[in-house]
Amino acid sequence: MRGKVLISMMLMALTEGAMSGELVNVDENRVALRGYDPVAFFTEGRAVAGKPSITAAYQGATYRFATAGHKDLSLADKNWPGLVRKEGR
C-alpha cells in the first residue's frame, strides 16, 4: 500500500511538472523515476528497474520500461496524463 501511495505521489508530481513545462524527478541524464518502470508499479505491485533499451520520451524526460509490453500499455492507455505517450528510442 505504501508503495502505491508513493508512486501515485510521484506521478502527480510529474503531471504537475509536465503541465507547467517543468521537469520533475529526472536525473542528470534526464531519466525519470530513477529509471524505474512506471507501469510495473501497477502491474506487478513493486518497483522494477526499466531497461535503457526500452524507453519513451516526454518533454525532455526519458522513461524506461522493463518490458516492451509495459511500454505499449503506457502508450495505449488514454487515461495516462500524457506522461509517456511519445515514442522513445
Secondary structure, DSSP 8 states (H G I E B T S, - for coil): -HHHHHHHHHHHHHHHHHHHT---SB-TT-BBGGGB-TTHHHHTSS--B-EEEEEEEETTEEEEESSHHHHHHHHH-TTS-SSS-SB--
